[in-house]
């Protein structure tokens, strides 16, 4: 099988990105993929020298393939600012451009700070939005994937709406958006995860999914009818994908919790879950799988994964950042690239 070629950005150079990249690349087998780290070599080297005093397992920068971006911006660990925002934006922009030319098949991104991007004049809600714009992908989604270390069950959670204020969710959450995201998820489950049958659960919006209109009317007025309509449409196309919902959001995560922790309860877990807004999905994901969860951007012409945490400026340079989620992101990227190469060898 062709060895995947992955770009790994170091994220905000003032955060823990460089540390977790060096830790992860010291643990992940380099026989599985070809890795190119994208960032300032000076930042990578200085961070490595700083961390060596902690007697950590780190990849030596001299042993790595590094695409040096040479931003030459002064960076102070722990201080996210305009400079670190400009540098991290440039790292990702470089990775995207190189991937679109065919040099890489996937990108693994370390965390950035949205506030630092804004200080640098880059007004994107996050890395996902820049990836979508640069690649010309209008139909993308944030799918969080985590494999349980207790049961081997895989939890997949798609966010219908992402980086927007909670007050905007009712305006953005339309039947058209839900239909678009569900079809995107169906295609990804088929092509990226090679599922021929699947159960997909979608969350309600209101407490108790509105409780027959007593606590909100969205479920009765359009969400439940829409779910039924899409489920019927899938059935008419002979799809073996089952759509279930709208499940009350306070009980939706009970069975995933059981499937995550108890080998005898794995059958209770569905193949995918759809949360209607950011925290509705990411609070349970991070409670269950903070060190295992991987953010995958579905709908791009290439693979993109990232850890499920942020820059952690408060612990940058202290040697205590955990690289588990980035390691999972690298492993997931390798698996997804291999699936695409098998399905589309040319």
PyMOL commands that set and color helices and strands:
alter all, ss='L'
color gray80, all
select helices_A, chain A and resi 17-27+41-54+61-63+82-100+114-119+127-135+166-172+175-191+207-210+218-236+252-261+263-268+278-289+313-315+324-343
alter helices_A, ss='H'
color red, helices_A
select strands_A, chain A and resi 4-9+33-39+65-68+106-109+141-147+154-159+197-203+240-247+272-275+294-298+303-307
alter strands_A, ss='S'
color yellow, strands_A
deselect
rebuild
show_as cartoon
